[in-house]
């Protein structure tokens, strides 16, 4: 009963907010769900996105523009921010961030080739010069890993880990090789002096990545928005342990479990030095 009430409330809010976010709201959803067409979605704030038919691409945009999963109150971007979007998918947050941090720079990382192509397309659509794109993932070492990815848009998720633990049925998922880079080596190679904002959604790799991140870079970061995935056997690879690690390093932290997803949620962390 609780889930039913939640869904009714969520869908009502989505409709009311969505009409003010998306141009041609009803036509967009008719094209995606009835005609099953890939389309370019235009938003009232001027952003444009090429998205595929079905629910998953539009859902990621909803998270950014309707639910504000990555910029709740107190987590707004500044014009000169340097942003790392790790697990950029089709560029939903990357484009949003680049249009906010107009005097800054956004670094977007997406290791899956097909998804990265859409990230490139959405950067071009929005004519963004401050959005750098990399067809790699970031972690604690340089290596090639085998991802399981959905064979079509109705099968979300791409990870080297057990997606079934996140609630996905992966019988028809395909396997593909992707490249991961050591985040500290990448930062040095690119001569990046600071990261103001870390947005991370990398399907289980967030723990290895964050525990390995150079302390000077971490302590210079103003805020982190991290989706956690409690799918590992290692007791330190949990949302609660990562939250404790960030607290130990001077961040104020909130952790929120998702209502309808298994073993996942968000960590919001603000560096007390910048509050």
Secondary structure per residue as TSV (DSSP state, phi and psi in degrees):
chain	resnum	aa	ss	phi	psi
A	1	X	-	360.0	-40.1
A	2	X	H	-61.6	-39.8
A	3	X	H	-66.8	-37.7
A	4	X	H	-63.6	-46.9
A	5	X	H	-60.2	-42.6
A	6	X	H	-61.2	-46.0
A	7	X	H	-63.7	-42.0
A	8	X	H	-63.1	-45.2
A	9	X	H	-62.8	-43.5
A	10	X	H	-62.8	-46.7
A	11	X	H	-66.5	-35.5
A	12	X	H	-64.3	-46.9
A	13	X	H	-64.3	-40.0
A	14	X	H	-59.4	-45.2
A	15	X	H	-62.3	-48.1
A	16	X	H	-63.1	-42.6
A	17	X	H	-77.8	-37.8
A	18	X	H	-62.1	-36.3
A	19	X	H	-61.8	-31.7
A	20	X	H	-88.1	-8.7
A	21	X	H	-98.6	-49.8
A	22	X	B	-96.8	130.7
A	23	X	T	-67.8	142.1
A	24	X	T	55.7	47.9
A	25	X	H	-50.5	-50.8
A	26	X	H	-71.1	-36.9
A	27	X	H	-65.5	-37.6
A	28	X	H	-60.9	-48.7
A	29	X	H	-72.1	-30.5
A	30	X	H	-65.5	-43.3
A	31	X	H	-65.0	-40.7
A	32	X	H	-73.6	-41.4
A	33	X	H	-103.1	-24.0
A	34	X	T	-102.3	-54.5
A	35	X	S	-77.9	-17.3
A	36	X	-	57.2	47.2
A	37	X	-	-106.0	144.5
A	38	X	-	-79.5	136.3
A	39	X	E	-142.2	167.2
A	40	X	E	-97.7	121.1
A	41	X	E	-95.1	133.1
A	42	X	E	-109.1	136.5
A	43	X	B	-108.0	156.6
A	44	X	T	-66.1	-22.3
A	45	X	T	-82.5	0.2
A	46	X	S	103.4	-11.4
A	47	X	-	-72.5	152.2
A	48	X	E	-133.5	143.6
A	49	X	E	-139.1	134.3
A	50	X	E	-86.1	121.0
A	51	X	E	-130.3	157.3
A	52	X	-	-91.9	159.1
A	53	X	S	-64.4	161.9
A	54	X	S	96.0	-172.2
A	55	X	S	-95.3	-22.4
A	56	X	H	-73.9	-44.4
A	57	X	H	-63.2	-43.9
A	58	X	H	-67.4	-30.9
A	59	X	H	-65.6	-37.8
A	60	X	H	-65.8	-36.4
A	61	X	H	-67.0	-39.6
A	62	X	H	-57.7	-40.4
A	63	X	H	-60.1	-35.9
A	64	X	H	-79.2	-49.9
A	65	X	H	-97.9	-21.7
A	66	X	T	-107.2	-50.1
A	67	X	S	-86.2	-19.9
A	68	X	-	51.3	49.2
A	69	X	S	-61.3	-36.0
A	70	X	S	-102.1	0.0
A	71	X	S	-145.1	62.5
A	72	X	-	-65.9	172.9
A	73	X	T	-52.6	129.0
A	74	X	T	96.2	-7.7
A	75	X	-	-119.6	32.0
A	76	X	-	-74.1	148.9
A	77	X	-	-80.1	152.8
A	78	X	-	-106.4	154.4
A	79	X	T	-57.4	-30.8
A	80	X	T	-104.0	18.8
A	81	X	-	-67.1	143.6
A	82	X	E	-100.9	119.9
A	83	X	E	-118.6	133.4
A	84	X	E	-105.5	119.9
A	85	X	E	-107.2	97.9
A	86	X	E	-99.9	110.6
A	87	X	S	93.5	58.6
A	88	X	-	-79.7	-14.6
A	89	X	T	54.9	-126.0
A	90	X	T	-89.7	6.6
A	91	X	T	94.5	17.4
A	92	X	H	-56.8	-54.0
A	93	X	H	-78.4	-35.3
A	94	X	H	-57.1	-47.7
A	95	X	H	-64.2	-45.6
A	96	X	H	-56.2	-47.7
A	97	X	H	-66.4	-42.1
A	98	X	H	-64.5	-30.7
A	99	X	H	-79.7	-15.1
A	100	X	H	-92.9	-46.0
A	101	X	-	-90.2	64.3
A	102	X	T	-66.7	-25.4
A	103	X	T	-103.1	7.2
A	104	X	S	-110.7	-152.4
A	105	X	E	-147.8	138.1
A	106	X	E	-113.4	128.9
A	107	X	E	-108.0	118.6
A	108	X	E	-112.2	132.0
A	109	X	E	-123.5	119.6
A	110	X	-	-141.9	111.8
A	111	X	-	-81.3	-20.7
A	112	X	-	-83.5	123.5
A	113	X	H	-57.3	-48.5
A	114	X	H	-62.7	-40.5
A	115	X	H	-71.7	-38.0
A	116	X	H	-60.7	-35.3
A	117	X	H	-60.7	-36.6
A	118	X	H	-72.7	-35.8
A	119	X	H	-58.4	-45.5
A	120	X	H	-60.1	-45.0
A	121	X	H	-62.6	-40.5
A	122	X	H	-73.7	-28.8
A	123	X	H	-65.7	-44.5
A	124	X	H	-64.2	-43.0
A	125	X	H	-55.9	-35.9
A	126	X	T	-98.7	2.9
A	127	X	T	51.6	56.0
A	128	X	-	-103.1	120.0
A	129	X	S	-91.9	-12.0
A	130	X	S	-107.6	29.2
A	131	X	E	-128.4	106.0
A	132	X	E	-97.7	134.0
A	133	X	E	-117.1	139.5
A	134	X	E	-135.0	126.9
A	135	X	S	-86.2	57.8
A	136	X	S	-144.8	163.2
A	137	X	E	-103.6	165.0
A	138	X	E	-115.8	142.4
A	139	X	E	-156.5	-148.4
A	140	X	S	-99.2	0.9
A	141	X	S	-162.5	163.1
A	142	X	-	-83.9	122.4
A	143	X	E	-166.5	163.9
A	144	X	E	-104.7	133.6
A	145	X	E	-128.6	160.3
A	146	X	E	-98.1	117.9
A	147	X	E	-94.1	149.6
A	148	X	E	-102.1	123.9
A	149	X	E	-127.5	150.9
A	150	X	-	-64.1	140.6
A	151	X	S	-78.4	-14.1
A	152	X	S	-150.0	175.4
A	153	X	T	-67.5	-17.9
A	154	X	T	-78.7	-3.8
A	155	X	S	-117.4	88.9
A	156	X	-	-75.6	166.8
A	157	X	-	95.8	141.4
A	158	X	E	-150.0	117.7
A	159	X	E	-158.7	155.8
A	160	X	S	-82.8	-5.9
A	161	X	S	-106.1	-177.4
A	162	X	-	-79.1	98.0
A	163	X	G	-68.4	-20.7
A	164	X	G	-61.6	-30.3
A	165	X	G	-69.0	-15.9
A	166	X	G	-96.6	3.8
A	167	X	T	97.3	8.9
A	168	X	-	-97.5	136.4
A	169	X	-	-88.0	118.4
A	170	X	-	-115.4	25.7
A	171	X	T	-58.6	-35.7
A	172	X	T	-100.6	8.3
A	173	X	-	-69.3	147.3
A	174	X	E	-99.3	165.6
A	175	X	E	-110.0	139.4
A	176	X	E	-146.8	147.4
A	177	X	E	-88.4	134.6
A	178	X	E	-132.5	158.8
A	179	X	E	-101.6	133.5
A	180	X	E	-113.3	143.3
A	181	X	E	-118.9	148.3
A	182	X	E	-65.3	120.4
A	183	X	H	-61.3	-38.3
A	184	X	H	-68.5	-40.3
A	185	X	H	-64.1	-41.9
A	186	X	H	-60.9	-45.8
A	187	X	H	-59.7	-42.4
A	188	X	H	-66.9	-43.0
A	189	X	H	-61.6	-38.1
A	190	X	T	-86.4	-0.6
A	191	X	T	55.9	42.2
A	192	X	-	-86.6	121.7
A	193	X	-	-88.6	-25.3
A	194	X	-	-155.7	155.2
A	195	X	-	-126.7	119.4
A	196	X	S	-82.0	-36.4
A	197	X	E	-134.9	128.4
A	198	X	E	-111.4	116.8
A	199	X	E	-113.6	121.0
A	200	X	E	-129.5	125.5
A	201	X	-	-145.7	83.3
A	202	X	-	-126.2	32.2
A	203	X	T	52.7	43.8
A	204	X	T	111.8	-15.9
A	205	X	T	-85.2	-5.1
A	206	X	H	-61.3	-30.4
A	207	X	H	-73.4	-50.9
A	208	X	H	-57.6	-41.7
A	209	X	H	-62.1	-51.9
A	210	X	H	-71.2	-38.1
A	211	X	H	-69.9	-23.2
A	212	X	H	-90.1	-22.5
A	213	X	S	-56.2	132.1
A	214	X	-	-51.9	131.4
A	215	X	H	-60.7	-35.6
A	216	X	H	-63.5	-38.7
A	217	X	H	-68.4	-45.7
A	218	X	H	-60.1	-46.2
A	219	X	H	-71.0	-17.5
A	220	X	T	-90.7	-2.5
A	221	X	-	-83.6	132.8
A	222	X	S	-78.1	-38.2
A	223	X	E	-157.8	152.9
A	224	X	E	-129.9	138.3
A	225	X	E	-125.1	109.5
A	226	X	E	-126.0	123.3
A	227	X	E	-83.9	123.7
A	228	X	E	-101.4	154.1
A	229	X	E	-135.1	105.7
A	230	X	-	-82.9	75.9
A	231	X	-	-125.4	2.9
A	232	X	-	-100.4	160.9
A	233	X	S	-83.4	-27.4
A	234	X	S	-64.1	121.7
A	235	X	T	-66.1	-17.6
A	236	X	T	-83.5	-11.9
A	237	X	S	-95.6	61.1
A	238	X	S	-134.6	158.7
A	239	X	H	-58.9	-42.0
A	240	X	H	-66.7	-37.5
A	241	X	H	-70.8	-40.3
A	242	X	H	-64.6	-38.9
A	243	X	H	-60.7	-42.7
A	244	X	H	-64.5	-37.9
A	245	X	H	-62.1	-42.7
A	246	X	H	-67.8	-39.0
A	247	X	H	-60.8	-43.0
A	248	X	H	-60.5	-27.6
A	249	X	T	-99.4	20.1
A	250	X	T	94.4	17.3
A	251	X	E	-104.1	144.6
A	252	X	E	-87.2	135.0
A	253	X	E	-131.9	136.7
A	254	X	E	-120.9	142.2
A	255	X	E	-127.4	131.4
A	256	X	E	-130.6	120.3
A	257	X	E	-77.6	144.6
A	258	X	-	-70.8	148.5
A	259	X	S	-71.6	-39.7
A	260	X	S	-120.9	15.5
A	261	X	S	-120.5	148.3
A	262	X	S	-83.3	132.3
A	263	X	S	60.0	20.3
A	264	X	E	-131.6	161.2
A	265	X	E	179.5	-167.5
A	266	X	E	-120.0	142.2
A	267	X	E	-110.3	125.6
A	268	X	E	-113.3	122.2
A	269	X	E	-132.9	129.8
A	270	X	E	-118.9	131.3
A	271	X	E	-70.4	123.0
A	272	X	G	-63.1	-22.2
A	273	X	G	-66.0	-21.8
A	274	X	G	-108.4	4.1
A	275	X	-	-87.2	360.0
